[in-house]
Amino acid sequence: MFYKHDYDTILTRLVTILTRLNRGEAFTLRELSEDLGVSERTARRYLTEYLSSFPIYREKKRHGKWKMATGYKVEKSNDTETQLVLEILERMADSAGGKFSQKANALLSKLKNLDTNPFYTKIDLEDIGDKLGDVTLLQKAIVEKREIVCLYRFEREGRYLDLKPLKIVNYEKFWYLVALDARNDTLKKYYLKHLSQISLKQKRFNPNKKIDTLLENALSVWFDADTAPYRVYLRLDAHAAKYFKRKPLSKTQRFEEIGSDGTAVISVEITDDMEIVPVVKYWLPHIKVLEPERIDRRIKSEIVTYLDL
């Protein structure tokens, strides 16, 4: 018997369900809901939405028991529960950040049978652990190419939107849904935490493959799908140049010149000036915009405004 106070988080409940199914157990929705201390509706949601990527099914009779497909087993490890957590994370909340990223790193260390983890990384991403249900629905909609209806909280009001979801992306540590407005197929970005009441429609769509290239090359959430890419040329001192060699701004970055003193001129494609402006400000005084001149003038103007303050 499982005690209700053990299921204080969705993640713990999901691990418990998979652990039992992986052991060959079977249970009705009523039995599961009583064990977890949740409603039958919530128990059904765990099985049909959160764990939809696992081969779980219900016997044909009306109140049949839920089982794991015959022959399926989560890979054995020294800690099967740890393996289950990892599979849930990888299948349902890949790169969700925050608590989920921290948990995944710890689990990977255990799976490799390491007493201490020799790696340390600080990926300070926005925590969307409380949006697990929404992320799961969005993931399903993106994979199945299905339109959604959702409530989006704008600055002054909330409105219901019909969207064609394309990707869940992270820019500057914050999570966004990139989607097409179903009314006119305009590409837009929506702050993930402002999305709620998501439901999947039966209507399907065919995404434009060019979107993937656009997202891969975008420097930030400021990218503009309706603007043809143009190049920005930057002069870097030796200090900045070595970092841009280690980690290019995007796949479109090119080294145009490399000086004997370590300085360099690079170029990169953008679709909106604001993709590069924050980058230049971050690297001041080790960087200068050569072209287009309007970006250089803009940054100088904003610096003067700041100094006047």
C-alpha positions as CSV (number, residue, x, y, z in Angstrom):
1,M,0.0,0.0,0.0
2,F,1.2,3.5,-0.8
3,Y,0.6,6.4,1.5
4,K,-1.0,9.5,0.2
5,H,1.5,11.9,1.8
6,D,4.2,10.3,-0.5
7,Y,2.6,11.8,-3.5
8,D,3.0,15.5,-2.9
9,T,4.3,16.2,-6.4
10,I,3.3,15.2,-9.9
11,L,6.8,13.8,-10.6
12,T,6.6,11.5,-7.6
13,R,3.2,10.3,-8.6
14,L,4.3,9.6,-12.2
15,V,7.4,7.7,-11.0
16,T,5.2,5.6,-8.7
17,I,2.7,4.7,-11.5
18,L,5.5,3.7,-13.8
19,T,7.3,1.7,-11.1
20,R,4.2,-0.3,-10.4
21,L,3.4,-0.9,-14.1
22,N,7.1,-1.8,-14.8
23,R,6.8,-4.5,-12.1
24,G,3.9,-6.0,-13.9
25,E,1.1,-4.6,-11.7
26,A,-2.3,-3.7,-13.1
27,F,-5.0,-1.4,-11.6
28,T,-8.3,0.3,-12.3
29,L,-8.6,4.1,-12.3
30,R,-10.5,3.9,-9.0
31,E,-7.7,1.9,-7.4
32,L,-5.0,4.3,-8.6
33,S,-7.0,7.4,-7.6
34,E,-7.5,6.0,-4.1
35,D,-3.8,5.1,-3.7
36,L,-2.6,8.6,-5.0
37,G,-5.3,10.5,-3.1
38,V,-6.5,12.2,-6.3
39,S,-9.7,12.2,-8.4
40,E,-10.3,9.5,-11.1
41,R,-10.2,12.3,-13.6
42,T,-6.7,13.3,-12.5
43,A,-5.5,9.7,-12.4
44,R,-6.7,9.3,-16.0
45,R,-4.8,12.4,-17.0
46,Y,-1.6,11.0,-15.6
47,L,-2.0,7.9,-17.7
48,T,-3.4,9.4,-21.0
49,E,-1.5,12.7,-21.1
50,Y,1.6,12.8,-18.9
51,L,2.6,9.2,-19.6
52,S,1.1,9.0,-23.2
53,S,4.6,8.3,-24.7
54,F,4.8,5.0,-22.7
55,P,3.1,1.9,-24.0
56,I,0.3,1.9,-21.4
57,Y,-3.2,0.6,-22.2
58,R,-6.5,-0.4,-20.6
59,E,-8.3,-3.7,-20.9
60,K,-11.2,-3.5,-23.3
61,K,-13.9,-3.9,-20.6
62,R,-15.5,-0.7,-19.3
63,H,-13.7,-0.7,-15.9
64,G,-10.7,-2.6,-17.1
65,K,-7.3,-2.4,-15.5
66,W,-4.4,-0.4,-16.8
67,K,-1.3,-2.3,-17.8
68,M,2.1,-1.9,-19.4
69,A,2.3,-3.5,-22.9
70,T,3.6,-7.0,-22.9
71,G,7.3,-7.2,-23.5
72,Y,8.1,-3.6,-22.6
73,K,10.4,-2.9,-19.7
74,V,12.3,0.1,-18.6
75,E,16.0,-0.7,-18.8
76,K,17.4,-2.1,-15.6
77,S,19.9,-0.1,-13.6
78,N,21.1,-0.1,-10.0
79,D,18.2,2.2,-9.3
80,T,15.1,1.5,-11.4
81,E,13.2,4.4,-9.9
82,T,16.0,6.7,-10.9
83,Q,15.8,5.3,-14.5
84,L,12.1,5.9,-14.5
85,V,12.5,9.5,-13.4
86,L,15.1,10.0,-16.1
87,E,12.8,8.6,-18.8
88,I,9.9,10.8,-17.7
89,L,12.2,13.9,-17.9
90,E,13.6,13.0,-21.2
91,R,10.3,12.2,-22.8
92,M,8.1,14.9,-21.3
93,A,10.1,17.8,-20.1
94,D,13.4,17.8,-22.1
95,S,15.4,20.9,-21.2
96,A,12.6,22.3,-19.0
97,G,15.2,24.0,-16.9
98,G,15.1,24.9,-13.2
99,K,14.3,22.0,-10.8
100,F,13.9,19.6,-13.7
101,S,17.4,20.2,-15.1
102,Q,19.0,19.9,-11.6
103,K,17.2,16.6,-11.0
104,A,18.2,15.2,-14.4
105,N,21.9,16.0,-13.7
106,A,21.8,14.3,-10.4
107,L,20.1,11.2,-11.9
108,L,22.6,11.0,-14.7
109,S,25.4,10.9,-12.1
110,K,23.6,8.0,-10.3
111,L,23.0,6.1,-13.5
112,K,26.7,6.2,-14.3
113,N,27.4,4.8,-10.8
114,L,29.5,7.8,-9.8
115,D,29.9,8.5,-6.1
116,T,30.5,12.1,-6.8
117,N,29.7,14.0,-10.0
118,P,32.8,15.6,-11.5
119,F,30.8,18.0,-13.6
120,Y,29.2,21.2,-12.5
121,T,27.1,23.4,-14.7
122,K,25.1,26.5,-13.9
123,I,22.3,26.6,-16.4
124,D,20.1,29.3,-14.8
125,L,17.0,28.7,-16.9
126,E,13.5,29.8,-15.9
127,D,11.8,27.1,-13.9
128,I,8.6,25.8,-15.7
129,G,8.1,22.8,-13.4
130,D,4.6,24.1,-12.6
131,K,3.7,24.1,-16.3
132,L,4.4,20.4,-16.8
133,G,0.9,19.6,-17.9
134,D,0.8,22.5,-20.4
135,V,4.3,21.5,-21.7
136,T,3.1,18.0,-22.2
137,L,0.0,19.1,-24.2
138,L,2.1,21.4,-26.3
139,Q,4.7,18.7,-27.0
140,K,1.9,16.4,-28.1
141,A,0.4,19.1,-30.3
142,I,3.7,19.9,-31.9
143,V,4.5,16.2,-32.6
144,E,1.1,15.4,-34.0
145,K,0.9,18.8,-35.9
146,R,-2.5,19.7,-34.3
147,E,-3.9,23.1,-33.7
148,I,-4.6,24.2,-30.1
149,V,-6.9,26.6,-28.4
150,C,-5.5,28.4,-25.3
151,L,-5.9,31.4,-23.1
152,Y,-3.1,33.9,-23.4
153,R,-2.6,36.6,-20.8
154,F,-1.6,39.9,-22.5
155,E,-0.5,42.9,-20.6
156,R,-4.0,44.2,-19.9
157,E,-6.3,41.3,-20.7
158,G,-6.6,37.6,-21.5
159,R,-7.8,36.3,-24.9
160,Y,-8.4,32.9,-26.3
161,L,-6.2,32.1,-29.3
162,D,-6.2,29.5,-32.0
163,L,-2.6,28.5,-32.7
164,K,-0.5,26.2,-34.7
165,P,2.3,25.3,-32.3
166,L,5.8,24.8,-33.8
167,K,8.5,24.8,-31.1
168,I,9.1,25.4,-27.4
169,V,12.3,27.5,-27.3
170,N,14.5,29.2,-24.7
171,Y,15.9,32.6,-25.3
172,E,17.9,34.6,-22.6
173,K,16.8,31.9,-20.1
174,F,13.1,32.4,-20.6
175,W,10.7,29.9,-22.3
176,Y,8.5,30.7,-25.3
177,L,6.1,29.0,-27.6
178,V,6.8,29.7,-31.3
179,A,3.5,29.3,-33.1
180,L,1.5,30.4,-36.2
181,D,-1.6,32.4,-35.6
182,A,-4.3,30.1,-37.1
183,R,-6.2,33.1,-38.6
184,N,-3.4,34.2,-40.9
185,D,-0.4,32.0,-40.4
186,T,1.6,34.9,-38.9
187,L,4.6,33.6,-37.0
188,K,4.5,34.8,-33.3
189,K,6.2,34.2,-30.0
190,Y,4.3,33.6,-26.8
191,Y,5.7,33.7,-23.3
192,L,5.1,30.2,-22.0
193,K,4.0,31.1,-18.5
194,H,1.2,33.3,-19.9
195,L,-0.4,30.3,-21.6
196,S,-3.1,28.4,-19.9
197,Q,-6.3,26.4,-20.5
198,I,-4.7,24.6,-23.4
199,S,-6.8,22.1,-25.4
200,L,-5.9,20.2,-28.5
201,K,-8.1,20.5,-31.6
202,Q,-8.6,17.7,-34.2
203,K,-7.6,20.0,-37.0
204,R,-4.1,19.4,-38.2
205,F,-1.6,21.5,-40.2
206,N,1.6,21.2,-42.2
207,P,4.5,23.3,-40.7
208,N,6.9,25.2,-43.0
209,K,10.3,23.6,-42.8
210,K,12.0,27.0,-43.2
211,I,10.9,27.7,-39.6
212,D,13.5,25.3,-38.3
213,T,16.3,27.1,-40.1
214,L,15.0,30.5,-38.9
215,L,15.0,29.3,-35.3
216,E,18.4,27.7,-35.5
217,N,19.9,31.0,-36.8
218,A,18.0,33.4,-34.5
219,L,20.1,35.1,-31.8
220,S,17.2,35.9,-29.6
221,V,13.4,36.0,-29.3
222,W,13.6,39.3,-31.3
223,F,13.9,37.5,-34.6
224,D,11.4,38.6,-37.4
225,A,10.1,35.9,-39.7
226,D,8.9,38.5,-42.2
227,T,12.3,40.1,-42.7
228,A,15.0,38.8,-45.0
229,P,18.2,38.0,-43.1
230,Y,21.0,40.7,-43.3
231,R,24.6,40.7,-42.0
232,V,26.0,42.7,-39.1
233,Y,29.8,43.3,-39.1
234,L,31.5,43.5,-35.7
235,R,35.1,44.4,-34.8
236,L,36.3,42.4,-31.7
237,D,39.4,43.1,-29.6
238,A,41.6,40.1,-28.7
239,H,39.7,39.5,-25.4
240,A,36.3,39.2,-27.2
241,A,37.6,37.4,-30.3
242,K,38.8,34.3,-28.4
243,Y,35.3,33.8,-26.8
244,F,33.5,34.2,-30.2
245,K,35.8,31.5,-31.6
246,R,34.9,29.2,-28.7
247,K,31.2,29.8,-29.0
248,P,29.8,31.4,-32.2
249,L,26.8,33.6,-31.9
250,S,25.0,31.3,-34.4
251,K,25.6,29.0,-37.4
252,T,25.8,32.1,-39.6
253,Q,28.8,33.6,-37.9
254,R,31.9,34.1,-40.1
255,F,35.3,35.4,-39.3
256,E,35.9,38.0,-42.0
257,E,39.4,39.2,-40.7
258,I,41.8,37.9,-38.1
259,G,44.6,40.3,-37.0
260,S,48.1,39.3,-35.9
261,D,47.3,40.9,-32.5
262,G,44.3,38.6,-31.9
263,T,41.7,41.1,-33.0
264,A,39.0,40.1,-35.5
265,V,36.1,41.2,-37.6
266,I,33.1,38.8,-37.7
267,S,29.7,38.9,-39.4
268,V,26.5,37.3,-38.4
269,E,23.0,37.2,-39.9
270,I,20.0,38.7,-38.1
271,T,16.4,39.6,-39.0
272,D,16.0,42.4,-36.4
273,D,18.4,44.9,-35.0
274,M,17.4,43.9,-31.5
275,E,18.9,40.5,-32.0
276,I,22.4,42.0,-31.8
277,V,22.0,45.2,-29.8
278,P,22.0,43.4,-26.3
279,V,24.9,41.3,-27.4
280,V,27.0,44.4,-28.3
281,K,26.0,46.1,-25.0
282,Y,27.1,43.0,-23.0
283,W,30.6,43.0,-24.7
284,L,31.3,46.7,-24.4
285,P,34.0,48.0,-24.6
286,H,35.5,45.0,-26.4
287,I,33.3,45.2,-29.4
288,K,32.2,47.7,-32.1
289,V,29.5,47.6,-34.8
290,L,31.0,48.4,-38.2
291,E,27.8,47.8,-40.3
292,P,25.0,48.7,-40.5
293,E,25.8,52.2,-39.2
294,R,22.3,52.7,-37.8
295,I,22.9,50.0,-35.1
296,D,26.2,51.7,-34.1
297,R,24.4,55.1,-33.9
298,R,21.6,53.5,-31.8
299,I,23.9,52.0,-29.3
300,K,25.9,55.3,-28.9
301,S,22.6,57.2,-28.4
302,E,21.5,54.8,-25.7
303,I,24.8,55.0,-23.9
304,V,24.6,58.8,-23.9
305,T,21.1,58.6,-22.5
306,Y,22.3,56.3,-19.8
307,L,25.2,58.6,-18.9
308,D,22.8,61.6,-18.7
309,L,20.7,59.8,-16.1
